[in-house]
Amino acid sequence: MSGGLVALLDDVAALARIAAASVDDVAAGAAKAGAKAAGVVIDDAAVTPQYVSDSDPSRELPMIKKIFWGSLRNKLLVILPALLLISAFIPGIIPFILMLGGTYLCFEGAEKVWHKLRGHHADEETPAVERGPGAEDKVVKGAITTDFILSCEIMVISMNEVADESIWVRALILVVVAVAITVLVYGAVGLIVKMDDIGLHLTTKDSPRTQRFGEMLVRGMPAVLGFITFIGTIAMLWVGGHIMLQGAYDLGWHAPYDLVHVLESPFAGLPAVGGILAWLVNTLCSAVLGLVWGLVVMAILHPLLKVLPFGKGPKQHEEGDVRAAIAGHRPGGRDESASV
């Protein structure tokens, strides 16, 4: 009897060790996958505040809550099952999905840079939110549509990083990534959009130091939003360019990837800072490649968008025009073409 109990306890302990190892694997995989998707996550966090920037302050958090749940449903109920089925039955198309997403990121980043260099602000003349019945639902739907495309790229990048795991471990990792990134993004978005209200509240306090801090928050938020958008642009070009580099290498065209490796190798051997410098060189090369490829895609797409039906007239940012809703947001948190 005691021998059977000891054996049972040994089995339980072994199962506990396996479970603990699996949890560690999931946590490590989620961290690895989430870090690789960081560039798209930053852009996701930079886009959403622009949808609620002209709304009634009392409706900002309820709108963000609706977008949060819509984003989480999309990730867990639509994107995750689709990716698991693709990885199980037709994994060969994953590199092409990644490169398609990388092309989108390069196009988005290049278009932002292009408009910034040209000083183009014509879109700001259009009202940010179409007033009237159902306007809030329309804005929320547009934000969820934009988030869906960014979420697809986040989940594909994340899955590609854990492609060697079993399907169940992959599923758990992607669930963790989906929940963690959605909470992170929309927690940050909620804090960003309410920061000016927090600042205004602090200006009513008795302490002069607190009042000055509140004034600093109110005055600094436009700069903060502009900085977030700038970082999001750089991150998109970097991540998109790196995806294209890696994808070209995986498909048999090794020259671009090998060139970047040659450029970073002299720095890799330097003591202390070698790894950081090599990473910076790789990142710079990826961002430059992303910008060049994005400009090429712009040169092809922009003439097409002018002749397609949804590229004409003042309503080109309606719900059906996903491209206009996504690609139009500008630095400063007040982009009007991104609001539906």
SELOFI-731784 format. One record per atom (N, C-alpha, C): residue in one letter; x, y, z. Coordinates in steps of 0.1 Angstrom, whole numbers, plus 5000, padded with zeros to 4 digits. Example, Ala and Ser with C-alpha at 12.3 -4.5 7.8 and 13.67 -1.06 7.14 Angstrom:
a513249435078a512349555078a513249675078s512849785071s513749895071s512950005079
END
This chain:
m500849885000m500050005000m500950125000s501950135009s502850245010s503650264997g504050144991g504750154979g503950214968g502650174967g501750234957g501550374959l501450424972l501250564975l502450644971v503650584974v504950654970v504950664954a504650564948a504650564933a503750664927l502450674934l501550774930l502050914932l502650934943l503251064946l504351104936d505151004933d506151024923d505551064909d504450994906d503851024893d503251174893v502651204905v502151344906v503251444905a504351414912a505451514911a506051524897a506051404890a506551414876a505651494867l504351474869l503351554862l503451704865a503651734878a503851874882a505051934875r506151854875r507351914868r507151934853i506351844847i506051854833i505151984831a504151994840a503352114839a504052244841a504952244851a505752364853a506652394841a507252284835a508052314823a507252364812s506052314811s505152364800s504852514802v504552544815v504252684818v505452774815d506652724818d507852804815d507952814800d507752704793d507852714778d506852814772v505652814777v504552904772v505053044776a505453074788a505853204792a507053254784a508053164782a509253204774a508853234759g507953144754g507553154740g506753284738a505853314748a505053434747a505953564748a506953564756a507853674757a508653694744k509053584738k509853584726k508953634715a507753584714a506853624703a506353764704g506053804717g505653944719g506654044716a507954014720a509054104717a509254124702k509054014694k509254024680k508254114673a507054114679a505954194674a505854334679a506854374687a506854504694a506554614684g507154614673g507054724663g505554754660v504854644657v503454654654v502654694666v502954644678v502254684690v502354834692i503554894690i503755034692i502855114683d502755064670d501955134661d500455124664d500055004669d498754984674d498355084685a499255104694a499055194705a499055334701a499755364690a499855504685a498555544677v497955444671v496755464662v495455494669t495155414679t493855424686t493555554692p494455624699p494055754705p493455844695q493855834683q493455934673q491955914669y491355794672y489955774669y489055844679v489555854692v488655914702v489056054706s490056114699s490656244703s489656354702d488656344693d487656454692d486356424699s486256314706s485056274712s484756344725d483556334730d483256384744d484056314754p484856394762p485656324772p485056214780s483756234783s483056134791s482856004783r482956004770r482755884762r484055824758e485255884761e486555824756e486755684762l486655674775l486955534781l485955434776p484655464776p483655364771p483955324757m484355414748m484755384734m485955294734i486955324742i488155244743i487855104748k486955094757k486454964762k485854884751k484954944743k484354874732k485454824722i486454914719i487454874709i488354764715f488554764728f489354664735f488654524733w487354514736w486654384735w486554344721g486354434712g486354394698g487754344693s488854404697s490154364694s490454224700l490054204712l490254074719l489453964712r488253994709r487353894702r488053854688n488453954681n489053924668n490353834669k491153864679k492353784681k492053644685l491153624694l490953494700l489953404692l488953474686l487853394679l488053394664v488853474658v488953484644v490353454639i491253534644i492653524639i493353404644l493253374657l493953254663l493553124657p492253094656p491852964649p492252964635a492153074628a492653064614a494153034613l494953104621l496353074620l496752934624l496052884634l496352744638l495952644627l494852664620l494452584609l495552594598i495952714595i496952734584i498252664588s498652684601s499952624605s499852474605a498652414607a498552274607a498452204594f497752274584f497452214571f498252274559i498452404560i499152474548i500252564554p501152514562p502252604568p503052674557g503152624545g504052684535g503652824531i502352864534i501952994530i502253104541i502753054552i503053154563i504053254560p505253214553p506153314549p505553424540f504653384531f504053474522f503053574529i502353514539i501453604548i502353704555l503453654560l504353744568l504853854558m505253814546m505853914537m504754014532l503453964531l502354054528l502154154539g502154104551g502054194563g503254294564g504454244561g505654324561g505554434550t505054404539t504854504528t503854604533y502754564539y501854664545y502554764555l503354704564l504054784573l504954884566c505754834556c506654924549c505855034542f504755004536f503855094529f503355204539e502855154550e502355254561e503455344565g504655294569g505655374574g506155474563a506355424551a506855504540a505855624537e504555594538e503555694535e503555804545k503755764558k503855864569k505055954567v506255894563v507455964561v507256064549w506556014538w506356094526w505456214529h504456194536h503556304540h504256404549k505056354558k505756444567k506756524560l507456464550l508456544543l507756644534r506656614528r505956704520r505156814527g504956794540g504256884548g502756884545h502256774541h500856764536h499956754548h499056844549h498056844561h496656864556a496356834543a495056864538a493956784545d494356664550d493356574556d492856634569e493556734575e493156784588e491956884586e491556914574e490457004572e489156934573t489156794573t487856724574t487556694589p486356714593p485956684607p486456544611a486956534623a487456404628a486356304630v485256344635v484156254638v482956304632e482256224624e481056254617e479956264628r479356384630r478356394640r477056334636g476256314646g474856254643g474656124649p473456064648p473155934653p474155824648g474555744658g475455634654g476855674651a477255794653a478655844650a479655764659e479355744671e480255674680e480455534676d479355464673d479455324668d480255314655k480155414647k480855414634k482355434637v482755524646v484155544649v484755414655v483955354665v484455234671v484655124661k483655104652k483855004641k485055024633g485355154629g486555184621g487755154629a487755184642a488955154650a489255004651i488154924653i488254784653i488754724640t488254784629t488754734616t490254754614t490754874618t492154904618t492954814627d492454794639d493054704648d493154564643f492154524636f492054384631f493354354622i493654454613i494754434604i496054434612l496154524621l497454524629l497454394638s496354354643s496354234651s496754104643c496254104631c496753994622c498253984621e498854104619e500254104617e500954064630i500454114642i501054074655i500953924657m499853864654m499653724657m500453634647v500553684634v501353604625v502853604629i503353724632i504753744637i504953654649s504053654658s504153584671s504253434668m503253384660m503253244657m504453194649n505053274641n506253244633n507353214643e507453294654e508553274663e508453144671v507253084672v507052964680v506552844671a506952854658a506452754649a506952614652d508052604659d508552464662d507852394674e507052474681e506352414692e505152324687s504652244696s503452164693s502252264691i501152214684i500052304681i499352354694w499352264705w498652304717w499552414724v500852394724v501652494730v501652624723r501552614709r501452734701r500152804704a499052724706a497752784709a497852864722l498452804732l498552864745l499352994745i500452984738i501353104736i500553214729l499853184719l499153294711l498053344720v497353264728v496353314737v496953414747v498153374753v498853464762v499253594755v499753584743v500253704736v499053794733a497953734728a496753804724a496153884736v496053814748v495453884759v496453994765a497753954766a498754044772a498854174763i498954154750i499254264741i497954354741t496754294741t495554374740t495354454753v495654394765v495554464777v496654584778l497854544773l498954644773l498554764764v498154734752v497854844742v496754934747y495654874751y494454954755y494555014769g495354954777g495655014790g496455144788a497455134779a498255254775a497455354768v496555314759v495655404752v494755484762g494155404771g493355474781g494055574789l495355544793l496155634800l496455764792i496755734779i497155844770i496055944768v494855894765v493755984762v493256054774k493456004786k492956074798k494056154805m495256154799m496356224806m496056374807d495456434797d495256574798d494156604808d493156514810d492156534821d492856514834i493756424836i494456414848i495256544851g495856594840g496656724842g495756834846l494556844840l493556954844l493156934858h492956814863h492556794876h493656834886l494856804882l496056844891l496156994892t495757064882t495957214882t494957274893t493957194897t493057254907t493557224922k494657154923k495157124937k495757254943d495957244956d496557364963d498057374962s498657264960s500157264959s500657324946p501457434946p501957494934p502757394925r503457304932r504257204925r503357104917t502257064924t501256974917t500557054905q500257174907q499657254896q500557264884r501857294887r502857294876r502957164869f502957054876f502956924870f501756904861g500556944866g499356924858g499457004845e499957134846e500057214834e501057154824m502157094830m503057024821m502456904814l501556834821l500956724814l499956764803v499256874806v498256924796v499056974783r500157054786r500857114774r501757004767g502056904774g503056804768g502356694761m501056674762m500356564756m500456564740p500256684734p500456684719p501856634715a502856674722a504256624719a504356474722v503756434732v503856284736v503156204724l502056244720l501356174709l502156174696g502756294693g503656304682g504856214683f505456204695f506556114697f506255974695i505055934701i504555794700i504355754685t503755844677t503555824663t504955814656f505855894659f507255894653f507855754656i507855714668i508455584672i507655474665g506355484664g505555384656g505955374642t506255484636t506655484622t508055414620i508955454628i510355384628i510155244630a509355204640a509155064643a508554984631m507555044625m506954984613m507954954602l508855054599l509855044589l510854934592w511254934605w512254844609w511654694609v510554674615v509954544615v509554494601g508954584593g508554554580g509754514571g510854604572g512054574564g512654444569h512754414582h513354294586h512554164582i511254184582i510354074577i510654044562m510854154554m511154134540m512554074538l513554114546l514854054545l514753904548q514153874560q514153734564q513353644554g512253704549g511353634539g512153604526a512853704521a513653684509a514653574511y515353574523y516353474526y515653334526d514553324533d513853194534d513353144520l513153234511l512653194498l513853174488g515053184493g516153154485g517053274480w516553394482w517353514478w518153564490h519453524490h520253544502h521053674502a521153734490a522053854489a521753964499p520454014500p520154124509p520554094523y520153974528y520353934542y521853924544d522553864535d524053854536d524753984536l524254084529l524854214529l524754284542v523554274548v523354334561v524254264572h524354134570h525254054580h526654104578v527154134566v528454174564v528654314570l527654404569l527754534574l527754534589e527054444596e527054444610e528154364617s528854274609s529854194615s531054264621p531554374615p532654444621p532354494635f531154524638f530754584651f530554474661a530154354657a529754244666a530854204675g532154214671g533254164679g533754274689l533254394689l533654494698l533254454712p534154474722p533854444736p532754534741a531854484750a530854554757a529754604748v530054684738v528954754731v528754684717g529554574714g529454514701g528054464697g527454394706g526154344704g525054454701i525154564708i524254674707i524454744693l525754764690l526054834677l525654744665a525854614666a525554524655a523954534654w523254534665w521754534664w521354664658l521954774661l521654904656l521854914641v522954854636v523254854622v522254764615n521854654620n520854564614n519554634614t519154704625t517954784625t517854894615l518954964614l519055074604l518855024590c519554914587c519454854574c518054814571s517454744581s516054704579s515154814577a515354924584a514455044583a514655114569v515855114565v516155174551v515455094541l515654964542l515054874532l513554884532g512954894545g511554904546g511055034540l511755144541l511355274535l511455264520v512455204515v512655194500v511455104494w511254994501w510154904496w508854964497g508655044508g507355114510g507155214500l508155294496l508055394485l507755324472v508355214469v507955134457v506555104456v506055044468v504655004468v503755124467m504155244473m503355364472m503255404457a504355394450a504355444436a503455354428i503255224432i502355134425i500855154429l500655174442l499255174447l498555314445h499255414447h498655544447h497955574433p498555544422p497855564409p496555474408l496655354414l495555264413l494455314422l494755364434l493755414443l492955534437k493555604428k492955724422k491855684412v492055564406v491055514396v490055424402l490255364414l489355274419l488155354425p486955294426p485755364430p485855424444f486555344454f486555404467f487755504469g488455534458g489555634459g489055764455k487755784451k487255914446k486355974456g486456114456g485456184464g485756194478p484956284486p485256304500p484956194509k484256084504k483855974513k484855864512q486055884508q487055774506q487455714519h487055774530h487455714543h486255644549e485255604541e484055534546e484455394551e483555324557e483855194563e484455094553g483955094540g484455004531g485855024526d486455144529d487755174524d488755154535v489155034537v490054994548v491355064547r491855064534r493155124532r493155274536a492155354533a492155494537a492055514552a491255424558a491055434573a492355404580i493155314574i494355274581i495555364578a495755394565a496955454560a496955604562g495855664567g495855804567g496255874580h496455794591h496755864604h498055944603r498056054609r499256144609r499756174623p500956214625p501456254638p500656364644g500656354658g500056454665g498656424671g498156304668g496956254674g495656314669r495756384658r494556454653r494256424638d494556304634d494356264620d492856244617e492456314607e491056304604e490656194595s491556154586s491256054576s491255914582a491855904594a491855774601a490555754608s489655854610s488455844617s487355814607v486555714610v485555674600v484255744603
END
